[in-house]
Amino acid sequence: MKNLFKGRNKVRRNESRTPLMKENNNNVEDGYNQADNAVAQHTSNTHKEREFTLQELAEFLGVDLPNTFEDGCWCTVQPGQHNLNLNVIGLIQKSVVKHLPKPPSHLDENLHQHLLHVQDAVLHELVRLGPQLERMGLMGCLIDCYHHQTFEHLHILLQNATTAKNTFVLMNWVQCVYPSKELLGHPDLQEIDPIGKVDVLLFKEWDAKAKDKLLENVQKSVRESLKIILQNEMAQDQCDCEETYVGLYVDIIQCINAMHNETKKISSELPDGVKEVCFQELLMFLKRYVTEQTKALGKKAKMDKPETIYFLRTLTTCKELKQYVQTEGAGIKPSLLNEMVGLLENMEASTFYLLKDIVTDIAESHLKKYFKSNNKQFLLCAAVQNNFPKLQYGLDEQKRVMDEAYKLIVRIYIKNLVRSSQRKLKKHWSPNVGQTVIEDAELLHSIMSDLAPGVQQRNFTLLKITEILECNSVDTLKMECATMQNHCLTMREDMELLPTVLRWKGLSKRKVNEVLYALPPDLQPGLDPDRQPSRTRSWCCCFN
């Protein structure tokens, strides 16, 4: 803090015995005598004034009297104080500097305790010196000195604060403790009213710097916290409970919310700025997370038995973080929000794609064996149960994944069914192939419903195939096919199954086309199976 007084004023020590106040009631302006008549003490009964020397004032203030005085005062002279003796101010300033605690060497560990010491020291000295200095006309000077020195001290503490936590502590102390009854508003100081004598500009200057420092430290603190969260996530090798399953997104949201909530306690203006800084750091985190998690899931997907719970957990994390960003993003730049949402949606899509590949591999592997084996054991359902855990949490993601897995398994089942010879199936299964298909369809739905309660029933296609196989009337067949196309086969790829199923039933090309022509235009697949794309032709190659 630069000096507000300029010039130099030296007083020799032997001059300190000169009375500071003589019996003189003249030349008084607003309670302060001019020049050396600056200090007075009145008796309560006689109003007589007695003389004080600089030596006595120094002893009262608890400081040594220097050999010479240098004008190094930064105390603002209040109106009516412009002739206050600078040597007196120097002694008061020296007392203030002496009694304020020194800044701690380890701020992170000792800040709270240090501020208590500052609070105790300032309050103690104001209460001790206040009544006497008030009668002497020096209370305004004492308060001003303590106010300036305290904020000079706070500037040092703010400069040394390297964490958001410490910055919050400092700002809270200045805004809530400093003017409260615990310090300047203390009941013992009511008569001298120190709050009404402080320099508000000092507070505003410090507050502006504190807000800048807070944003800087919030950014560093959030960045470091998210870095640790990501490191813990990548080192996670188990996911066997709900706490672990939800841990990532819960930790992230709590980290950001903690900063935002603490800010709201000390300012109504800062929260939006703090949230913007936090979301910027969240974006950087998401970029690193998506890169690392994509690699990790890619490796897991190639394992003989992929741990699908990690894929489900990723889906849940992306959904929850996307919801959080969209819900709490009011006031944040749209470009920032859109980039985060885009990253999360891409991560969701790639994770879901890997899960579909896992389901496809499981279904293909088991169903190929199933349709070629002489042993009628539908082990696919057990394989699905072994690869997909039954969870009591993350149910939305489980249901979504099981719904897609259900559709994939039905599609792959039909593909393998129509590639198989009915003659061999009747030999290995039973003469009633349709009944076996019904049993498989019911078992599949039972397993899917157990893993994901409420999952939509997707085995209608298999049940309709049985009816188509047993239907001997062309007209009835047309109705059954229309129902199948309308309610069961919703994707284009599914719709292309119908011609293949009809050929597998044993219908001629003419009969197949007759049935297909009878369908509504929007439900008609390709009319001639021989002209289907090579992918579909491969399904019915055993009939050509």
C-alpha positions as CSV (number, residue, x, y, z in Angstrom):
1,M,0.0,0.0,0.0
2,K,1.6,3.3,-1.0
3,N,2.1,6.1,1.5
4,L,-0.6,8.7,1.6
5,F,1.6,11.1,3.4
6,K,4.7,12.5,1.7
7,G,7.7,14.3,3.1
8,R,9.7,13.4,6.1
9,N,9.4,14.5,9.8
10,K,12.1,13.6,12.2
11,V,11.9,14.1,16.0
12,R,14.8,13.5,18.2
13,R,14.3,11.2,21.2
14,N,15.0,13.9,23.8
15,E,12.2,15.9,22.2
16,S,9.7,13.1,23.1
17,R,9.3,14.6,26.5
18,T,7.7,17.6,25.1
19,P,4.0,17.6,26.2
20,L,1.7,16.5,23.4
21,M,-1.1,18.7,24.8
22,K,-1.1,21.8,26.8
23,E,-4.0,23.4,28.6
24,N,-5.4,25.2,25.6
25,N,-8.9,25.2,24.4
26,N,-8.2,27.4,21.4
27,N,-7.4,26.3,17.9
28,V,-9.5,23.1,18.1
29,E,-11.1,21.8,14.9
30,D,-13.6,19.0,15.1
31,G,-12.1,17.7,18.3
32,Y,-8.4,17.7,17.2
33,N,-5.8,20.2,18.3
34,Q,-3.3,21.5,15.8
35,A,0.3,20.4,15.5
36,D,1.8,19.1,18.8
37,N,-1.5,19.6,20.7
38,A,-2.8,16.4,19.1
39,V,-3.4,14.1,22.0
40,A,-5.6,14.8,25.1
41,Q,-7.3,13.0,27.9
42,H,-10.2,14.5,29.7
43,T,-11.2,13.7,33.2
44,S,-14.9,12.7,33.6
45,N,-15.7,15.1,36.4
46,T,-13.6,18.3,36.0
47,H,-13.0,18.2,32.2
48,K,-9.4,19.1,33.0
49,E,-6.8,18.1,30.5
50,R,-3.5,16.6,31.4
51,E,-0.4,16.4,29.2
52,F,0.8,13.3,27.4
53,T,4.3,12.8,26.0
54,L,5.2,10.7,23.0
55,Q,7.0,8.4,25.4
56,E,3.8,7.9,27.4
57,L,1.7,7.3,24.2
58,A,4.3,4.8,23.0
59,E,4.1,2.9,26.3
60,F,0.3,3.0,26.2
61,L,0.3,1.6,22.6
62,G,2.8,-1.1,23.6
63,V,5.6,0.0,21.2
64,D,9.1,1.4,21.6
65,L,9.8,5.0,20.9
66,P,12.2,5.3,18.0
67,N,15.2,7.6,18.0
68,T,13.8,9.4,15.0
69,F,10.5,9.4,13.3
70,E,10.2,8.7,9.6
71,D,7.1,9.7,7.7
72,G,6.0,6.3,6.5
73,C,2.4,6.5,7.5
74,W,-0.3,5.3,5.3
75,C,-3.2,6.3,7.5
76,T,-5.7,8.5,5.8
77,V,-6.3,11.7,7.6
78,Q,-10.0,12.1,8.2
79,P,-11.8,15.5,7.8
80,G,-10.9,17.6,10.8
81,Q,-7.6,15.6,11.3
82,H,-5.5,17.3,8.7
83,N,-3.2,18.8,11.4
84,L,-2.8,15.6,13.3
85,N,0.8,15.1,14.4
86,L,2.5,12.6,12.0
87,N,4.7,11.3,14.8
88,V,1.6,10.3,16.7
89,I,0.2,8.6,13.6
90,G,3.6,6.8,13.3
91,L,3.3,5.4,16.8
92,I,-0.2,4.2,16.1
93,Q,0.9,2.6,12.9
94,K,3.8,0.9,14.6
95,S,1.4,-0.5,17.2
96,V,-0.9,-1.9,14.5
97,V,1.9,-3.6,12.7
98,K,3.2,-5.1,15.9
99,H,0.0,-6.6,17.0
100,L,-1.2,-8.1,13.7
101,P,-0.1,-11.7,13.3
102,K,2.4,-12.6,10.6
103,P,1.0,-14.5,7.6
104,P,1.4,-18.3,8.0
105,S,4.1,-20.1,6.1
106,H,1.7,-22.9,5.1
107,L,-1.5,-21.2,4.2
108,D,-3.4,-24.3,3.1
109,E,-3.0,-25.9,6.6
110,N,-3.4,-22.8,8.8
111,L,-5.5,-20.2,7.1
112,H,-8.6,-20.6,9.3
113,Q,-6.7,-20.5,12.5
114,H,-4.7,-17.6,11.3
115,L,-7.8,-15.5,10.6
116,L,-9.0,-16.3,14.1
117,H,-5.8,-14.9,15.4
118,V,-6.2,-11.8,13.2
119,Q,-9.7,-11.4,14.4
120,D,-8.7,-11.7,18.1
121,A,-5.8,-9.3,17.8
122,V,-7.7,-6.6,16.0
123,L,-10.7,-6.8,18.4
124,H,-8.5,-6.9,21.5
125,E,-6.5,-3.8,20.5
126,L,-9.6,-1.8,19.4
127,V,-11.4,-2.6,22.7
128,R,-8.2,-1.9,24.8
129,L,-7.2,1.3,23.1
130,G,-10.6,2.5,22.0
131,P,-12.0,4.4,25.0
132,Q,-8.7,6.3,25.7
133,L,-7.9,7.1,22.0
134,E,-11.5,8.2,21.5
135,R,-11.2,10.8,24.2
136,M,-7.8,11.9,22.8
137,G,-9.4,12.3,19.3
138,L,-7.3,9.5,17.8
139,M,-9.8,6.8,17.4
140,G,-10.4,7.6,13.8
141,C,-6.7,7.3,13.2
142,L,-6.5,3.9,15.0
143,I,-9.4,2.5,13.1
144,D,-8.0,3.7,9.8
145,C,-4.6,2.3,10.5
146,Y,-6.1,-1.1,11.5
147,H,-8.4,-1.1,8.4
148,H,-5.5,-0.3,6.0
149,Q,-3.1,-2.7,7.6
150,T,-5.7,-5.5,7.7
151,F,-6.4,-5.2,4.0
152,E,-2.7,-5.0,3.2
153,H,-2.5,-8.3,5.2
154,L,-5.5,-9.7,3.3
155,H,-3.8,-8.8,0.0
156,I,-0.8,-10.9,1.0
157,L,-3.0,-13.8,2.0
158,L,-5.0,-13.6,-1.2
159,Q,-1.8,-13.6,-3.3
160,N,-0.7,-16.7,-1.5
161,A,-4.0,-18.5,-1.8
162,T,-3.6,-21.3,-4.3
163,T,-6.8,-23.2,-3.9
164,A,-10.5,-22.3,-4.3
165,K,-11.1,-23.4,-0.8
166,N,-8.8,-20.9,0.7
167,T,-10.1,-18.1,-1.5
168,F,-13.7,-18.9,-0.4
169,V,-12.5,-18.8,3.2
170,L,-10.9,-15.4,2.7
171,M,-13.9,-13.9,0.9
172,N,-16.3,-15.2,3.5
173,W,-14.2,-13.8,6.3
174,V,-14.1,-10.3,4.7
175,Q,-17.8,-10.2,3.9
176,C,-19.2,-12.0,6.9
177,V,-16.8,-11.9,9.8
178,Y,-15.0,-8.6,9.4
179,P,-18.1,-6.4,9.7
180,S,-20.0,-8.7,12.1
181,K,-20.4,-8.5,15.8
182,E,-17.5,-10.8,16.1
183,L,-15.2,-8.0,15.0
184,L,-16.0,-4.4,13.9
185,G,-19.6,-4.8,15.0
186,H,-18.7,-6.1,18.4
187,P,-20.9,-4.8,21.2
188,D,-17.9,-3.3,23.1
189,L,-17.2,-1.1,20.0
190,Q,-20.7,0.2,19.5
191,E,-20.0,3.7,20.9
192,I,-17.0,4.3,18.7
193,D,-18.7,2.7,15.6
194,P,-15.7,1.5,13.7
195,I,-17.8,0.2,10.7
196,G,-18.9,3.8,10.0
197,K,-15.2,5.0,9.9
198,V,-13.7,2.4,7.5
199,D,-12.6,3.2,4.0
200,V,-15.1,1.3,1.7
201,L,-12.8,1.8,-1.3
202,L,-10.3,-0.6,0.3
203,F,-12.9,-3.3,0.5
204,K,-14.1,-2.8,-3.1
205,E,-10.5,-2.9,-4.4
206,W,-9.8,-6.1,-2.5
207,D,-13.1,-7.7,-3.4
208,A,-12.5,-7.1,-7.1
209,K,-9.1,-8.8,-6.9
210,A,-10.5,-11.6,-4.8
211,K,-13.1,-12.4,-7.5
212,D,-10.4,-12.7,-10.2
213,K,-8.4,-14.8,-7.9
214,L,-11.4,-17.0,-7.1
215,L,-12.0,-17.7,-10.8
216,E,-8.4,-18.6,-11.3
217,N,-8.3,-20.9,-8.3
218,V,-11.6,-22.5,-9.1
219,Q,-10.3,-23.4,-12.5
220,K,-7.2,-24.9,-11.0
221,S,-9.0,-26.8,-8.3
222,V,-11.7,-28.2,-10.6
223,R,-9.0,-29.2,-13.1
224,E,-7.0,-31.0,-10.5
225,S,-10.1,-32.7,-9.0
226,L,-11.3,-33.9,-12.4
227,K,-7.8,-35.2,-13.2
228,I,-7.8,-37.3,-10.1
229,I,-11.4,-38.5,-10.8
230,L,-10.3,-39.6,-14.3
231,Q,-7.2,-41.4,-12.9
232,N,-9.3,-43.3,-10.4
233,E,-11.8,-44.2,-13.2
234,M,-9.1,-45.6,-15.4
235,A,-7.6,-47.6,-12.6
236,Q,-11.0,-49.0,-11.6
237,D,-10.9,-52.8,-12.1
238,Q,-14.2,-53.8,-10.4
239,C,-17.8,-52.7,-10.7
240,D,-19.6,-54.9,-8.2
241,C,-21.9,-52.4,-6.4
242,E,-24.1,-49.4,-7.0
243,E,-21.6,-47.0,-5.4
244,T,-19.0,-48.0,-8.0
245,Y,-21.5,-48.0,-10.8
246,V,-22.7,-44.4,-10.3
247,G,-19.4,-43.2,-8.8
248,L,-18.0,-41.4,-11.8
249,Y,-20.8,-39.1,-12.7
250,V,-21.7,-38.5,-9.1
251,D,-18.1,-37.4,-8.3
252,I,-18.1,-35.1,-11.3
253,I,-21.4,-33.5,-10.5
254,Q,-20.5,-33.1,-6.8
255,C,-17.2,-31.5,-7.7
256,I,-18.8,-28.8,-9.9
257,N,-21.8,-28.2,-7.6
258,A,-19.6,-27.7,-4.6
259,M,-17.9,-24.8,-6.3
260,H,-21.1,-23.3,-7.5
261,N,-22.8,-23.6,-4.1
262,E,-19.9,-22.1,-2.2
263,T,-19.9,-19.2,-4.6
264,K,-23.6,-18.5,-4.0
265,K,-22.9,-18.1,-0.3
266,I,-20.6,-15.1,-0.8
267,S,-21.9,-13.4,-4.0
268,S,-25.0,-13.2,-6.2
269,E,-22.8,-12.1,-9.2
270,L,-20.1,-14.7,-9.2
271,P,-22.0,-18.1,-9.6
272,D,-22.5,-17.7,-13.4
273,G,-18.8,-17.0,-13.9
274,V,-17.7,-19.9,-11.7
275,K,-20.1,-22.2,-13.5
276,E,-18.7,-21.1,-16.9
277,V,-15.2,-21.9,-15.7
278,C,-16.3,-25.3,-14.3
279,F,-18.0,-26.2,-17.5
280,Q,-14.9,-25.3,-19.5
281,E,-12.9,-27.7,-17.4
282,L,-15.7,-30.3,-17.7
283,L,-15.4,-30.1,-21.5
284,M,-11.6,-30.7,-21.3
285,F,-12.3,-33.7,-18.9
286,L,-14.9,-35.2,-21.3
287,K,-12.5,-35.0,-24.2
288,R,-9.9,-37.0,-22.2
289,Y,-12.5,-39.3,-20.8
290,V,-14.0,-40.2,-24.2
291,T,-10.5,-40.9,-25.6
292,E,-9.5,-43.1,-22.7
293,Q,-12.8,-44.9,-22.3
294,T,-13.1,-45.6,-26.0
295,K,-9.8,-47.4,-25.9
296,A,-10.6,-49.3,-22.7
297,L,-14.0,-50.5,-24.0
298,G,-12.5,-51.5,-27.3
299,K,-10.1,-53.8,-25.5
300,K,-12.8,-55.2,-23.3
301,A,-15.0,-55.9,-26.3
302,K,-12.3,-58.2,-27.8
303,M,-12.2,-60.4,-24.7
304,D,-13.6,-63.9,-24.8
305,K,-16.1,-62.9,-22.2
306,P,-16.5,-59.1,-22.2
307,E,-17.6,-57.6,-18.9
308,T,-20.7,-55.8,-20.2
309,I,-21.4,-54.0,-16.9
310,Y,-18.6,-51.6,-17.9
311,F,-20.4,-50.8,-21.1
312,L,-23.7,-50.3,-19.3
313,R,-22.0,-48.1,-16.7
314,T,-20.6,-45.9,-19.5
315,L,-24.1,-45.5,-21.0
316,T,-25.4,-44.5,-17.6
317,T,-22.6,-42.1,-17.1
318,C,-23.1,-40.4,-20.5
319,K,-26.8,-40.1,-19.9
320,E,-26.5,-38.6,-16.5
321,L,-23.8,-36.1,-17.5
322,K,-25.7,-35.1,-20.6
323,Q,-28.8,-34.5,-18.5
324,Y,-26.8,-32.5,-16.0
325,V,-25.2,-30.3,-18.6
326,Q,-28.6,-29.6,-20.3
327,T,-30.3,-29.0,-17.0
328,E,-27.7,-26.8,-15.3
329,G,-26.4,-25.1,-18.4
330,A,-28.5,-22.0,-18.2
331,G,-26.3,-18.9,-18.9
332,I,-23.5,-21.0,-20.4
333,K,-22.3,-20.4,-24.0
334,P,-24.4,-22.6,-26.3
335,S,-21.3,-23.7,-28.3
336,L,-19.8,-25.0,-25.1
337,L,-22.9,-26.9,-24.1
338,N,-23.4,-28.3,-27.7
339,E,-19.8,-29.6,-27.8
340,M,-20.2,-31.4,-24.5
341,V,-23.5,-32.9,-25.4
342,G,-22.0,-34.0,-28.8
343,L,-19.1,-35.8,-27.1
344,L,-21.4,-37.6,-24.7
345,E,-23.8,-38.7,-27.5
346,N,-21.0,-40.0,-29.6
347,M,-19.6,-41.9,-26.6
348,E,-23.1,-43.4,-26.1
349,A,-23.4,-44.4,-29.7
350,S,-20.0,-46.0,-29.9
351,T,-20.6,-47.9,-26.6
352,F,-24.0,-49.1,-27.8
353,Y,-22.4,-50.2,-31.1
354,L,-19.8,-52.3,-29.2
355,L,-22.6,-53.9,-27.1
356,K,-24.5,-54.8,-30.3
357,D,-21.3,-56.4,-31.7
358,I,-20.9,-58.4,-28.4
359,V,-24.5,-59.6,-28.6
360,T,-24.2,-60.5,-32.3
361,D,-21.0,-62.5,-31.6
362,I,-22.6,-64.4,-28.8
363,A,-25.8,-65.1,-30.8
364,E,-23.9,-66.1,-33.9
365,S,-21.6,-68.4,-32.1
366,H,-24.3,-70.2,-30.1
367,L,-27.0,-70.4,-32.8
368,K,-24.7,-71.8,-35.5
369,K,-23.9,-74.6,-33.1
370,Y,-27.5,-75.0,-32.1
371,F,-28.8,-75.5,-35.6
372,K,-26.1,-77.9,-36.5
373,S,-26.0,-79.9,-33.3
374,N,-27.7,-83.2,-32.9
375,N,-28.4,-82.2,-29.3
376,K,-31.5,-80.0,-28.8
377,Q,-30.2,-77.6,-26.1
378,F,-31.0,-73.9,-26.6
379,L,-27.9,-72.6,-24.6
380,L,-28.0,-69.1,-26.0
381,C,-30.3,-67.9,-23.3
382,A,-27.9,-69.1,-20.6
383,A,-25.0,-67.4,-22.5
384,V,-27.0,-64.1,-22.5
385,Q,-27.5,-64.4,-18.7
386,N,-23.8,-65.1,-18.1
387,N,-22.7,-62.1,-20.1
388,F,-25.3,-59.6,-18.9
389,P,-25.7,-59.1,-15.2
390,K,-29.1,-58.7,-13.6
391,L,-28.8,-55.2,-12.0
392,Q,-30.9,-53.4,-9.4
393,Y,-29.5,-50.1,-10.7
394,G,-28.9,-48.7,-14.2
395,L,-32.3,-50.2,-15.2
396,D,-33.0,-47.8,-18.0
397,E,-29.7,-48.7,-19.8
398,Q,-30.2,-52.4,-19.1
399,K,-33.6,-52.3,-20.6
400,R,-32.5,-50.3,-23.6
401,V,-29.6,-52.7,-24.3
402,M,-31.7,-55.8,-23.7
403,D,-34.4,-54.5,-26.1
404,E,-31.8,-54.2,-28.8
405,A,-30.2,-57.5,-27.9
406,Y,-33.6,-59.1,-28.1
407,K,-34.2,-57.8,-31.6
408,L,-30.7,-58.9,-32.7
409,I,-31.1,-62.4,-31.4
410,V,-34.5,-62.9,-33.1
411,R,-33.1,-61.7,-36.4
412,I,-30.0,-64.0,-36.1
413,Y,-32.2,-66.9,-35.0
414,I,-34.4,-66.5,-38.1
415,K,-31.3,-66.2,-40.3
416,N,-29.9,-69.4,-39.0
417,L,-33.3,-71.1,-39.1
418,V,-33.8,-70.5,-42.8
419,R,-30.3,-71.6,-43.6
420,S,-31.0,-75.0,-42.0
421,S,-32.6,-77.9,-43.7
422,Q,-36.1,-78.6,-42.5
423,R,-35.4,-82.3,-43.0
424,K,-32.4,-82.2,-40.7
425,L,-34.2,-80.1,-38.1
426,K,-37.1,-82.6,-38.0
427,K,-34.6,-85.4,-37.5
428,H,-32.6,-83.6,-34.8
429,W,-35.4,-81.7,-33.1
430,S,-38.7,-83.2,-33.7
431,P,-41.1,-83.7,-36.6
432,N,-42.9,-80.5,-35.4
433,V,-40.2,-77.8,-36.1
434,G,-42.7,-75.0,-35.4
435,Q,-43.3,-76.2,-31.8
436,T,-39.6,-76.1,-31.1
437,V,-39.4,-72.5,-32.4
438,I,-42.3,-71.6,-30.2
439,E,-40.5,-73.1,-27.1
440,D,-37.3,-71.2,-28.0
441,A,-39.2,-68.0,-28.5
442,E,-40.9,-68.3,-25.1
443,L,-37.7,-69.1,-23.3
444,L,-36.0,-66.2,-24.9
445,H,-38.7,-63.8,-23.8
446,S,-38.6,-65.2,-20.3
447,I,-34.8,-64.6,-20.0
448,M,-35.0,-61.1,-21.5
449,S,-37.9,-60.2,-19.1
450,D,-35.9,-61.4,-16.2
451,L,-32.8,-59.4,-17.1
452,A,-34.8,-56.3,-18.0
453,P,-38.3,-56.3,-16.4
454,G,-40.8,-54.6,-18.7
455,V,-38.8,-55.1,-21.9
456,Q,-41.0,-55.1,-25.0
457,Q,-41.9,-58.5,-26.3
458,R,-39.9,-59.1,-29.5
459,N,-40.6,-62.8,-30.1
460,F,-43.7,-62.2,-32.2
461,T,-41.7,-62.8,-35.4
462,L,-40.7,-66.3,-34.2
463,L,-44.3,-67.1,-33.2
464,K,-45.6,-65.9,-36.6
465,I,-43.1,-68.0,-38.4
466,T,-44.6,-71.1,-36.8
467,E,-48.0,-70.0,-38.0
468,I,-46.7,-69.4,-41.5
469,L,-45.1,-72.9,-41.6
470,E,-48.4,-74.5,-40.5
471,C,-50.6,-72.5,-42.9
472,N,-51.8,-74.2,-46.0
473,S,-54.2,-71.6,-47.4
474,V,-52.7,-68.9,-49.6
475,D,-55.4,-66.4,-48.6
476,T,-54.7,-67.1,-44.9
477,L,-51.0,-66.9,-45.6
478,K,-51.5,-63.5,-47.1
479,M,-53.2,-62.3,-43.9
480,E,-50.5,-63.9,-41.6
481,C,-47.7,-62.3,-43.7
482,A,-49.4,-58.8,-43.6
483,T,-49.7,-59.1,-39.8
484,M,-46.1,-60.2,-39.5
485,Q,-44.8,-57.3,-41.7
486,N,-47.0,-54.7,-39.9
487,H,-46.4,-55.6,-36.3
488,C,-43.2,-57.6,-36.1
489,L,-40.8,-56.6,-38.9
490,T,-40.3,-52.9,-38.5
491,M,-36.8,-52.4,-39.9
492,R,-36.1,-52.7,-43.6
493,E,-33.6,-55.5,-42.9
494,D,-36.4,-57.4,-41.0
495,M,-38.9,-56.9,-43.8
496,E,-36.5,-58.7,-46.2
497,L,-36.8,-61.8,-44.1
498,L,-40.3,-62.5,-45.3
499,P,-39.5,-63.7,-48.8
500,T,-36.8,-65.9,-47.5
501,V,-39.1,-67.4,-44.9
502,L,-41.7,-68.1,-47.6
503,R,-39.1,-69.8,-49.8
504,W,-37.9,-71.8,-46.8
505,K,-41.5,-72.9,-46.2
506,G,-41.4,-74.4,-49.7
507,L,-43.5,-72.0,-51.8
508,S,-42.6,-71.5,-55.4
509,K,-41.4,-68.2,-56.7
510,R,-44.8,-67.5,-58.2
511,K,-46.6,-68.2,-54.9
512,V,-44.1,-66.1,-53.0
513,N,-44.7,-63.1,-55.3
514,E,-48.5,-63.7,-55.1
515,V,-48.3,-63.4,-51.3
516,L,-46.0,-60.3,-51.5
517,Y,-48.2,-58.5,-54.1
518,A,-51.1,-58.8,-51.7
519,L,-49.3,-56.8,-49.0
520,P,-49.8,-53.0,-48.7
521,P,-47.2,-51.1,-50.8
522,D,-45.4,-49.8,-47.8
523,L,-45.0,-53.3,-46.4
524,Q,-43.8,-55.0,-49.6
525,P,-40.2,-56.2,-49.6
526,G,-38.4,-57.1,-52.9
527,L,-40.8,-59.3,-54.8
528,D,-38.3,-61.8,-56.2
529,P,-36.0,-63.4,-53.7
530,D,-33.6,-64.3,-56.5
531,R,-33.1,-60.6,-57.1
532,Q,-32.5,-59.6,-53.5
533,P,-29.2,-58.1,-52.4
534,S,-26.4,-60.5,-52.0
535,R,-26.8,-60.4,-48.2
536,T,-30.3,-61.7,-48.4
537,R,-29.4,-64.3,-51.0
538,S,-26.9,-65.8,-48.7
539,W,-29.7,-66.5,-46.2
540,C,-31.5,-68.8,-48.6
541,C,-28.6,-70.1,-50.6
542,C,-29.5,-73.6,-49.5
543,F,-32.7,-73.5,-51.6
544,N,-31.0,-72.5,-54.9
